[in-house]
Amino acid sequence: MNASQRPFSMSEERRLWEELEALRGVLAQVREQLAGLRRENAELKQQNAKLEKQNAKLEKQQAELQAENERLKRELEDRERNAKRQTSRFPRRERKANPKKPGRKKGTQATHRERPAKVDRELRVPVGNCPDCCCRVEPTEVHPQFQTDLPPVTPVTTQFNVEVGTCPQCGKRVQGRHPEQISDALGAANHVIGPNAQTMAAQLKHDAGLSYAKITNFLHNFFHLKSVASTFVRAGQRLAKRAEPSFEFLKFQLRLEHVVHADETGWRIGRDSDWLWVFSSQRITIYQVGGGRGHDVPLAILGKNFQGILVSDGLASYDPLPYLKGRCLGHVLARISKLEAAGLCPLFALETLKHLLQEAIGLWHREEQLTVTGFGRRVQELERRLDEWIVLYEHSRHAEIARLAGHLQKHRHEWFMCLYDPSVPPTNNHAERMIRPAVILRKLGGCHKTLAGAKVHSVLASLMVSCRQQGKRFLDFAHRLFHTTDPLPIPLAWLPDG
């Protein structure tokens, strides 16, 4: 082929090769950019996966925070509502699916009022006529019915003609006193309220929780006894002063008890916030109003040489005390229930601990049904399982679980004290029951305005409750106080059975 027959000239062919080389360079650049875009796309996918994980974590935290926020809002609303109410509302928010039927349980022996040992009068109750046809009805049988009531009570006023003279030798004024007198007051203060009325007023105030205004109204309506509130205020102060030696002796007896339960609740003395403490055994109860919430209060009540076992709900103030202590398992179960309701912890861990503690309580109730060897084997198994749970969750990533495990580890040897001493219960319900009347009294009549009033309540309430625990009447104790000048204490064991 000659030159004239070629499709391109040499110059055109060179130009085309140059353009082809240029296109190849552009294609290489495009490929390089495409690879860079692919690498960038892979990095963006990785970042997107990380962001999705972070987003899921933040959403979970947000849900937890919202649940916590709702719980705090409910608590705040409850506090604000209860602050405006005389009594707090029922704490249960949801009804039980299968609530227990109220009243006497099936199989429990029925109780009824016993036949009176003495009948003061008898009245015949004729059958009369038929209410439908007015025909005369002849009685065929007679059934007795008894009615026990209080007779109308009117105050008995006694006039003591007190002789007063002067000693001819030393010139001292001498005044007589009858054994039934409770006061030496004469002149403008010669009319005093008797010991029975004073004791009744004191028990209505410090045991039933009535105000002195209601007490004076009650005495006037039912017994025609006119008085004013200040009369019983001063009478209660004098009675508490007489009872102080017996109150101190009651403390001494409490220190000799084998098991003592303790609890505390908020109180007010005037404008200041304080605490009411209760220390109770099966025979003795001591109330202490005031003194703060430190460990010095139980130390002052029980003394340094207390050799018994102190059962409490876990307040940190009891930790420094040098006593053998038992912890309430019921409070731990309540704490677990709150964590379950909040949903902030794994349910498996909480259920495992709950079943473990419930087994310990059930084992305490069944101790008499088991042999000594079998009971000891089960105790050791519970101890091992509790140690395993603490080790497993002590460093959990869930803060509440780790905090609970740390609390159990801190008081490790106090949780199962009930399994080593059958006289120690697994809960602190006894102290809860003994402090309940004080809580009701706080709701009904408030707290105390002065330290003197708080001390009066501590002394009289302690003696009243202790008398009831020992089957005695506070009226008999007060009667001995009113009619003795001996400064020595009166042990409750000296009183007749109520």
Secondary structure, 3 states (H helix, E strand, C coil): CCHHHCCCCHHHHHHHHHHHHHHHHHHHHHHHHHHHHHHHHHHHHHHHHHHHHHHHHHHHHHHHHHHHHHHHHHHHHHHHHHHHCCCCCCCCCCCCCCCCCCCCCCCCCCCCCCCCCCCCCCCCCCCCECCCCCCECCCCCCCCCCCCCCCCCCCCCCCCCCCEEECCCCCCEEECCCCCCCCCCCHHHCCCCCHHHHHHHHHHHHCCCCCHHHHHHHHHHHHCCCCCHHHHHHHHHHHHHHHHHHHHHHHHHHCCCCEEEEEEEEEEECCEEEEEEEEECCCCEEEEECCCCCCHHHHHHHCCCCCCEEEECCCHHHCCCCCEEEECHHHHHHHHHHHHHHCCCCHHHHHHHHHHHHHHHHHHHCHHHCCHHHHHHHHHHHHHHHHHHHHHHCCCCCHHHHHHHHHHHHCHHHCCHHHHCCCCCCCCHHHHHHHHHHHHHHHHHCCECCHHHHHHHHHHHHHHHHHHHCCECHHHHHHHHHCCCCCCCCCHHHCCEC
